[in-house]
Amino acid sequence: MKVVFRIAVVFVGILLALPAGVRAELTEEQKAKLPPAANHKVSFSKEIYPLLEQSCTKCHGKGKAKGGFSLETREQLLAGGDTGASVVVGDSAGSFLVELVSGIDPDNVMPQKGSKFTPKQVGLVRAWIDQGLQWEAGANFAKAPVMNLKPKRPELPGPEGGHPVDRLLKPYFAEHGIETGEVVSDRIFARRVYLDTIGLLPPVEELEAFVADTDAEKRRKLVRRLLDDRKSYAEHWLAFWNDILRNDYAGTGYIDGGRKQITGWLYGSLFNNKPYDKFVYELVNPSEHSLGFTKGIVWRGVVNASQKPQMQAAQHISQIFMGVNLKCASCHDSFINDWSLADAYALASVYADKPLELVECDKPTGKISDVRFIHPELGKIDPKADKATRIRQLAKAVTSPNNGRLSRTIVNRLWARFLGRGLVEPVDEMENASWNTGLLDLLASELVDNGYDLKFTMEQIMTSRAYQLPAVNGSEQAEKEFVFRGPLVRRMSAEQFVDAVATLTGNWKPSPAKKIEFKGANLDSEEGIEQAGLPSGRWIWSTPKAANGVEPGTVYFRKTVELPHKPKTADVIAAADNAFVLLVNQRNGLAGKNWEEPQLRNLAGRFRKGKNLIAVSATNEGSGSNPAGLWLGIRFEFADGSTMDVVSNKSWKVSAEGSDDWNKPGFDDAKWRSASELGGAQMAPWGLAKRINMRGSVLAFGGRFRESLQNKTALTTALGRPNREQVTTERPSVATTLQALALTNGEVLSSLIKDGAAALADGAEKTPRLAKRLFRAALGRPPSQAELAMLAKLGGGNAAESVEDVLWAVTMLPEFQLIY
């Protein structure tokens, strides 16, 4: 009934925009031309209310009274407006309302904008008036109370002691006659939780240990352990927030300065588990490193006023943090909700140097906007204050403890992420009702009570029985009125799929995206590289005073390293003032031209068991004496899990002169002297420890560069990674033809599997045993007898081709690609 009433309000509002000074009685001839009144008993709720809601309430309902006229109630409708009475009960032909909606006078017709009334609709209005202007009790066109705005803690039904989520859902299931049955097996639960928390498949050994564990609390402990894996957690959730915050590593705006990355700030915020209210505050009132969010994208050429950076900020703050769609209202008063052009411009003006002029459908109106938040009751913004002050006031309003919408919006996004559908749908329309208001209120209030700790909410959801129920196919949830029966079956994200393939093959990317920036990460392991467990390298050069300044020129460094085994990973991070080129066993390895941007790469393929030569040429550029130095750290990891570090220090040989064969293993460097140690990574003038810490401890020395740290490819685009020029809060989970082509015939995946298979085939593990291990790693279970026979058949030929066949077979299975 509420939806129907709302539609009716719009109709009456537009109809009754009664312009002053143009009212005139219809002549008898004009009255005769009016569409006849309907000849049946008119239903207010079914026929009149929807019509008025659709056409009139934008001007004459929901708190608005254009021309002094409001139709929020029957009494207000009868009272009329500035031009007098709008209806005469029992006399539709003599009612000004009918004159306006009929269009009998083409210069005086309502609604002024949008579709005009059809003769049939005019007949309905006439019959309604003639039949006594019937108005159902309780019906009105007043502005509906704002939903999900005020904080509220629900009362939990008994019995006490159970999981709060399940206590709230128990009466819900009973009301809908749902028998939930048993929860999923340990194997399914573990695979689900690994992918949801850190985005990776569970290692076989860890999965088997979990299944064998008899601890009744093991599921809760697994969730907590995975959430505590800060590195994997940050890398996984980086993709989620990149989508939402429009952050990327390449694309429109980055080349010409019209866009700014927030990668370092975002990664550090996730790694440190920054409280969500502080996270939001720093985005709304940005620092240097989080500025890119509200800076938006400065589009090239002429753009619509609704796409200016200040309006982008208004749209995105409202959508992401408040679940409010201002996109329509950025161009004109919205037709799909109650938000107006004035609302959008009032928020956009916070980020402008002065209040903006309202531009409607790209036409300036001459009206100057006020300055306020979309919910001014949450915090006042002083329009006379300077921009920095206004932005601070906005950030305080958005993160106010009285803003229950902030917490409800994010917990709804998390519920949708883990269970396939939000408590409120769509997730960006938080003015809609929840299918379980108490559950939404519970998650939101407990997030706030626990210091806005998102990991607390994640754990609360994933340890609930609701999360552990068997997955339901989306088609089974397609009924008109949604009823929750359990989590939906979901597809792996693009990043999860590529990382899963890399997990099977060990073929990870050797470096992150070229243009990725980690400035502003501020990891709370902080300054010292030694504190983060990194190789503690020293700045070195050919002379001890190089940090104070030396003449321009190139110096040459050598070090021979003996390795006990061929390394599984060899993560190298290096920086030089001004430039360097590093070779391993005479093969190109790494190069850099800016000491402020340490370079990193996994060079495992360059190293071998036994002696290895690392040779570096470092160049100090410039026209006169200036500081010079080289910093380098390498962490080797071997198949047995052991590690070994090599760092820049006085053990390196250095010479200011190079010869043609200086970088060859057989070169005699006996006359070269030991390198001079200048100081630690943080020494002046470089102060590089924090940047090296970010590059090294979190990324480079983990031995793998996940897909969330890469530019998009044809494969990840096909699998749903969006173009991050627009806010994307959800990715589609439905398979497409493009995905099928990318998975079965795409060059990117084919190359990943082919290269991975070749590397696996070179190992010591025999193909039959390897095939079984890959199967268990991919699906989290041992193969059946039939599957063993299939694996034996696939593994019977050439080693590399056999492994490739096995990889194709398991990665194309729905059981691999779906999260059950």
N, C-alpha and C positions, 0 to 999 in steps of 0.2 A: 504494500500500500504506500510506503514511504517513497519508493521510486516513482510510482505513478503520480503521487502528489507533487513531487519535485518537477516532473515534466510539465504538469499543468501550470505551475507557477510561471515557468518561462513564457508560456503562451500569453497569459494575461498581461504579463509585464510589457511585452513588446507591443501588444495590441493597444494597450492603454497609455502609450506615450502621447498624452493629449496636448498638442501644441496650443499655446495661448493665442487667442485672437483669431482663430480660424474656424470656430464652431458656427454652424448654421443649420437651421431645421431643414430636413429633407422635404422636398415637395411631394405631393401625392403621386406625381408621375415617377419620381425617383424611388419612392417606396414601392411602387408596383414593380420596379425592376429588380428589387432585392431577391436573392435566392429564397425560395419558400422554406418555412420552418420544417424541420424533420417531423414526420407524422407518427413517431413512436415515443414512448417514455424514455427520456434521455437519462443515462447513468452519469452522475457527476464523476465518480471515481474512475470509470472506464473510458469515458468519452470526453468529458470536459477538462478534468484535471490534467491529463497528459497534454492536451492541446495548449492550455494556458501555461503549463510548466515549460513547454518547449519554446513558446513564442513570446512570453511577456515578462518573466521574472527577472531577466537581465536588467530591466529598467524599472520595474514596479514591484519587485519582491525581494526577499532575502536582504532586507535592510535598505533597499533603494526605493526612491519615490520620485521619479522624474516627473516634472510638471506638477509636483505636489500630490501625485496620485500613487496609491499603494493598493495592491489586492492581496496582501498577506492574509487578511480575514474577510469574511463576508461583509462585516460592518464597514471595513475600510473600502471595500469595493463600492458599497452603496454610498459612502460619503463623497466619492468622486475626487476631483483634483482642482487645479487652478481654473479650469474651464467649466466647472460645474459638475453636475451628476453625470455618471457614465452609463448608468442603466436605469430604466423605468420598469420595475417588476410587473410582468404581465403585458408589456407593450414593447416587443423587440423592435418593431419598425420605428418606434419613437426613441430608441436608445442610441446614444452617441457611440457607444461601443460597436454596435452593429454597423453604423454608418462608416466607421473607420476600417473595420476588418473586411467589409464587403468590397471596398475599392470603388464604390459608386462615384466618389469624387476622386479622380486620379491624382489631384494635387494634395489630397489629404487622406492618406491611406496608411494603415498600420498592419503589421510591423513595417517600419521604414527599411529595415535590412533583412535579408534572408528571404525565405519562401513566403509568398502571400497565401492567404487562406483560399482554399478551394470553395466552390459553391456548396459542396456537401458540408464542409466544416462550418461555413457561415450558417447553414441551416441548423446544425447542431446547437450553435450558440443562440440562435433565435428561439429554438424550441426550449432550451434551458431557461431563458429569460421568461418566455411566455408561460412556462410550467411552474413558475414561482421562484426561480433562482435557487433551486435546492442545493444545499451545502452540507456535506456529511460532518457529523460531530468529530472534532479532533483534527480535521483537515486544515492545513494552512500552507502558506507559501513563505513562511519565515525562514531565515537562514538557519540551517541545521546546526546543532551544536558541533563544535570541532571534535572529531574522534581521535582517540589515542594521543591526546596532547598532555593531559595532566597525569603526573605519576600516581600509581595506584598499586597497592599490594593486595593480592587476592587472599581470601580465606581458603586454606587447604582442607579438603574433606578428609575424614579419617580413613583407615586407622593411622595414628602417628607412627613415625619411624621409617616409613617407606620413602622411595624416591619421590621428590615433590612433583616432577613431571608426570610420573605414572599415577600419583594420587589424583591429579587433576584430570587425567585421561580415563581413569576407571569409570566414573559416572558417564562420561561421554560415550565410551564403548557400550555400556549397558543401555543407554538411551537409544543407540542406533542398532542394537541387537548384534553386536560384533563379538565373536569369539576369537581372541587373538592367537591362541595356541602357543606353541613353544617358540623360543627365540632361536636364532640361527646358530649353526655349529661354530666351534672355536675357529676353524679354518676360515669360514666365510667372514666371521666377525673381524678376525685379525687383518685379512686382506682389505676389508672395508675401512677399518680404522687407519691402517698404514696409508692408504691412498687419500683418505680424507684429511689426515693431520699433516703429513709430510709429503704426500704426492708420490710415494715410491712403493714398489712391490716389497712385501716382507721377505727378507733373506731366508733361505730354506732352513738354516740352522736355528735362527731365532723363532721361526714359525713352529718347528718341531718341538723346541723347548717349551714354547707357550702351550701347545696342545697337550704335552705331557705333564705340565704343571697342575698340581691338585689344589692349589691355593684358591679359596672361594673368592678372593678379592683380585684375582689375576687380571680380569678385564679392566677394572678400574686402574690398576697399576700399569697396565700396558698403555692405556690412554695417556696417563700422566707422564710416563717415560717418553713417549713419542712427542708430546707437547713440550717436553723439556729439551728436546734436540733442537737447539736454537737455530743452528745453521740450516738444517733441512727444513725446519718450519718456515724460516724467513724466505728461503729460496722458493718453496712451494706457494706460499701466500702472496709472494711478490706478483705473480701473474694475476691473481684475483684483484688486487688493488691497482695494478697497472691498468686493467680494463676499466675499473670504476673511475679512477682519477685521470684517465687519458694520458698516462705516462708511457713513453716509449723511448727507444734508443736511436731511432732514425725516422724520417718522414717529414711531412709538411711542416714548415716553420723552423726546423732545427738549423738548417743551413744559413738562413739569413737573420737569425736572432729573433724571429717572431714566435719562438716557443722555447721553453726551458725545462730540462729534465729535473725530476726530484728523486732520482733513483737512489742516490746515497742516503738522503734523509729517510726515504721510505724503507730501504733495506735496514738501516740502523734502527728505525722505529719498530720494525717487526722483530729483528734480532733481540732487541732489548725489551720486547713486550711492553711498549709504551702504553700507559693507560689510555683508553679510547677517548675520554674527554680531552686529555692533553693532546692526543693525536689530532683530533678535530680542531682544537684551538689553534694549533700551529699551522694547520692548513688554511683556516679562515683568516688568521692574523699571522701571515707567514714571516719566516726568517729568510735569509738569503738562500738557503738550501731547499726550502719548501715553497718558494715563490712561484714556481712553475704552475701550480694548480690554479691560483686565481689570476695569474698572468694570462692564461688561456692560450689561444692561437690567434696571432695577428694574420688574418687571411690576406692573400695578395689580391690586388685589384679592388673593384667596387663590391661591397657586400651589403646585405640587408642590415638595417639598424639592429635587428634582433640578434645579430651575430657579432656585434662589437664586444671587445674583451670584458667590459664591465657587465654587460648583459649575460655573457657566458658565465661569469662568476656567480651572478644571481641564480641562473638556471641550475647550475651544478651544485651549489650549496643547498638549494631547496630540494633538488632531486635526491642527492646522495645521502644527506644527513637528516632530511625531514620527510622524505617520501612524498614530495609535492612536485607536480608537473607544472612548470611555469612556461613551457615552450610556446604554447598557444598564446598565453597572456603576454608574451614578449613582443607580439606583433599586434594584437588586438584583444579585447575582452574575450576570455576563453568561452568556447561553446561546449566544452566537455566538463568544466568544473566552475567553481565560483570565483576563480582568481581573475583579476582585472589587469588591464594594461598599467594602471596606476600602481598596483601592487608590485609588478615586476620592475618598473622603473624606480620605485622607492627603494627597493633593495639594491638594484644596480648602482644607484647614485651614491651608495656607501663607498664604492670603489672609484668614483669619479672625483675630479678636482673640485667640481661644484655640481649642484643638482642638475640633472639632465632634463632636456626638453623631451616630452613625450612624442614619440613618432609612431603613428598608427598606420599599419600596412605600408610602411616606408614613406608616409606623408607627414611632415612636421605638423604638429597641432598648435604650436604656440604656447602650450601649457607647460609650466615648469613643475617637475616632480617634487614631492616631499621626500624625506629621507627616513626610512623605518624598516624594521624587520617585518617579514610576512605575518608574524605573530607578535605584535608590539607589546602584548602583556608580559612577554618573557624578558624584556629589557628595552629601555629607552635609548634611542640614538639621537644625539644632539646634532641637528642639521647645521648649526653654526660652528661646530667644532672642525678642526682640521682633519684631513683624510685619515691620518694615522690614528687619531683618537676615535674617529667613527668606526674604523675597522676593529679596533680593540673592543669597543662597545658591542659591536656585532658579534665578535667571537665570544664575549661573555654571555650574550643572550642565547646564542646557539648552544653553548655548553652549560647553561644555567641548570641547577638541580631541579628547577621547576619544569624543565623541558622534558617531559616523558616521551616525546616523539623521537628524540635523539636515540635513546636507549632502545625503544621499541623497533625503530627502523633497522638498527644493526642486528639485533637478535633475530629479527624476522629474516634478514638476509642470511644469517648463519643457519637458521632452521631450513631454509630453502636450499642452501648449499649442501647440507648433510642428508636431507630427506627428500629432495627433489621438488618440493612445492612449499611455498611460504604459508605461514599462519594467516597472513594477509596477502591476497593476490589482486592485481600484479604487485610485485614487491616495491615498485616505485609509486604506488598509489595508497599511501598509508592512511588516507581519509576513508578507505573502505573498512568494512567490518571484518573482524577475524573469525575464523570458524571455531576458535576456542579463545575467547577473550581472556579468561583466567590464566591460560598458559602463556599468552603473550605478556600479560601483566607480570606474571611470576618471573619469567626470564629477564624482562627489562628491569624490574625492581632489584633482583638479586645481582644483576650486572653492576648496578649503581652501588649497592651495599658492599660489593666486593671490589671497590676501587676501580670500576670500569675495566676490569681485567677480562679481556676477550677470551683468554685461555680458560678462565673459570667457566664461562658460558659454554664454550666448546666441550669441556669435560662434563658439564652438567647435562648437555644434550646427549653426548655419546655414551654416557654411562646409564642412560635411561633405558628401560625395557622397550620403549617406543622405538628408539633408534635400532635396537637389536632384533626387531621383528623381521620376518622374512620379507624380502622386497616384493613389491607389487608392480605388475606391468602398467605402464601409463594408460593403456587403453582401458584397463579395469577401473581407472579413476576418472573416466571421462564423463560420468553422469552429470546432469545439469547442476544438482546440488552436491558439492564435493563432500565426501565423507572420508575421513582419514582411516586407513586400514593398516598402514605401515609405510616405510620408505619406498619411494619409486626406484625402479631399476634405472640406473644412470649410465651414460657413456663416459669413458675416460675423457678428460680434457685433452686438447692437443699436446700440451706440455707433459701430462701424465703418460700419454701413449709413447711419445718419443723417449722420455726418460725410462719407461719400462723396457723398450727395445734396447736402450743403452745398458740397462741393468743386466739383461740377458747376455749381451755381447761383450760388455766391458769397453765398448767403443764410444767413450764420452768425447765431447768437444774439447779440443786442446786449449781453448781460451774463450772468454765471453765476447759479446758483441763489441766490435771495434770502437764504437763511439759511446759505449756505456760509461757513465760517470758516477763515481762513488764519493764525491765531495759531500761533506756534511753527515756522514754516517754516524760518527760519534758513538761507536760501540762502547758499551760500558766496561769492556775489558781494558779499554782506554790506552793511555800513552805508550807504555813500554812494550816493545815487541817481545821481550823476554816473558812478560806477564801472559801474553797470549800463546806462548809455547812455540813461537816462530824461531827460525835460525837467527841468531844474534849477530848479524853481519856488521862490519865497520865500514865507514867511508875510507877509501884508500886512493893513493895517487903515487906518482913517482917522487914527490918531494913532500916533506912533513908540513910545510906552510901553505899547501895548496888551497886550503879553505879560505885563507886571507887573500889569495890571488897569485896566479902564475900567468906567464905569457901564453897566448894561444898556441895550440899544437896538439898532436896526437901522441898518446902513449900506448904501450902494448903490454897486456897482462897474459900470463900463462899459469895453468895449474893442472897437474896430472892427478887424477882420482882413480883409485882402484876399488872396484865394486865386487862384492862377494857373489852376486847373482845379477842377471839382467833385471832391471827394475820394472815393477808394474806401473809405477808413476814416477816422474821426475819433474816436479813442479818448480819452475824457475821464476824468480821475480827479481828485476834489476832496474836500476836507474842511474843515469850519469848526467853530470853537468859539464858539457851540454848534450852530447850524443854518444851512442855506443853501438857496436855490432858484436854479437856473441856467436861463436861457432863451437860445435861439439864434434870432435873427430873430423874436422875440416868440413863439416856440413853446416849450412846456415841454420841458426837456431832462433835468435831473438834480436831485435833492434829497437832503439828508441831515440827520439830527438828532443824530448822535453823532460827534464828531471822532475817536474811537478806531476807527471803522469807515469808512475812506475809501470813497466811492462811485465806481463806474466804469460807463461805458456807451459804446457805439459810437454816436455821433450823426451819422454821415455823412449821413443823410437830412435833417438840419436845415440843412446847409451847402450853399452854391452857389458857382459861379465868381463872382469879383468880391468886393464888400464884404459883410461879415457882421458883425452886432452880437451880441456876447456880453454879457449883462446878468446880474448876480448880486446878489441881496439876501441879506445875511448878518446873523444876529441873535445878539447876546450876551444870554443869559438869566440869570436869577438875581435875588436881592433886593438885592445890593450889588455893589461893584466886584469884578471878577474878570477873568482873562485872556480875550482875544478875538483871533481871527485867522482868515484864510482862506488856504488853499493850493490851487492848481489847476495842472494840467498837461494839455495837449492835444497829441497827436501825429497829424498828418494824413499819410496815405499816398495817393499818386496812382497812376493807372493805369500810368505809366511807371516806377514803383518809387521815385520820389523822395519825400522826406518833408519835413515842416515842423513846427516846434514852436511852441506858444504857451504861455506860463507866467504865473503870477501874479508881478508885480514892480512897480516904480515906474512902468512905462509905463501902468498902468491908471489910469483916472479914478475918483475916489471922492467921495461926499458923504454927510453925516450926515442929509440931508433928501432925500426923494423926492417927485416929483410924479406926477400921473396918467400922464404920457407919458414918464417917465424911461427906460423900456425900449424906446422906439421909435427906429428909425434916424435920424429927422429931428430928434430932440431936441438942443437946443443945450447941450452940456456944457462950454462954454468957461470958465464960472465954477467948475467943479469943479476940485479940486486933484489933484495926483498922489498915488497911494497911498503910504503909508509902509511901507518894507520893515522887517520885524522881525527876520528871520534865516532860515537854511536850515531844511529840513524836520526836521532832528534837534534843533533848538534846544529849550531848556526853555521852557515846561513840557510841551511835547507829545512830543518825542522820537519823531516819527512816521516817520522815514526808512525803517526796516525794513518797516513795514506797507505803506507806499506802494510800496516796492521790490517786495514780494511781489505786491501787487495790480497794480502797473504793469508791471514788467519781464517778469514771467512770463506774465501773462494779458492785461491790458487793452491793452497796446501791441503785442500780436501781431496784433490786428485780427480775431481770431476766438475765439469761446467754444465749445469743443467739447462734445459730448454727455456726456462723462464729468464735466463740471462742472455738469450740469443735474439737476433733479429728474426722476424717471421720468414718462413719459407713457403713454397707452394704447398708442402704437406701440411704444415700447421695452419695455414690459411684455410685449406680445404676442411680441416678438422675443427674449425670454428674459432681460431684465434682472430679477434676482430681487428679492424682498422681502428686504431685508438685515437682517431680524430673526433670521435663522439663517445660519450659516456656509455659503457656497456656494463650493466649490472647482472645480466644473466646470459649464458650462452645456450643456444639450442641443443637439445639432447637427442634430436631425431636424426637418423641417418639420411644422407642425401646422395644423389647420383655423383656429385663432385667428390664426395668422400670415398665412395666406392672406387672411382677411377684412380684417385690418389693412393689408395691402399693396395690396389691390385696391379696398377700399371704406371705408378708414378716413379720418376727417376730418383727423387730424394729418398724415399723409403727403400727402394731397390738398392741404392748405394749403401745405405746404413746397414742393411742386412748382409749384403755381399762382403763389405769390408769387415764387418763383425764376424762373419762366418770364417773368413780367411784367417783372422787373428786367432779364433778359437781352434781352428784346425791345426795351427802351428804349435799349439800347446801339447803337453804330455798326455792329456786325457784322451782316451780312445773314444771313437765316435759313438758306439752303443751306450757306453756309460755317460758320455757327454749329453747324448740325446735325452736320457732319462732325467739328468740334472736340469737341463733346460726346461723340460716339461714341468717338473716340480716347481722350479723358480717362477715360471710363467703363470701357472694356475693355482699354485699353493696346495697341491695334492699329488699323490702318486698316481701314475697312469694305471688304467684298468688293463685287463688281459688283452682286450681288443686294441687298445691304444698302444700297448707294448708291441704288439705285432705290427702295427702301423709304423711305429718308430724304428723297429728293426728293418722294415722294408725300406724306409727312407734313408736309413743309415748304412745301406749296403754298398754304396758306390764310392766314387772319389771323395776323399775326406772333406774338402772344402765345400763341394757341391752337396754332399750329404748333410752337412751342418746347415747349409743355406736352406735346404728343403725342410729340415726340421723347424728352423726359425720361421719360415713362411707358414708352415702348417699350424704352429701354435699361436702365432701373432694374429692370424686371420680368424681364429675361433671367437665367437661371441663371448665365450666364457673368459677370454683374455681381455677383450675390449670393453666389457661391461662391468659395472660395479653392482653386485647383487646384494 
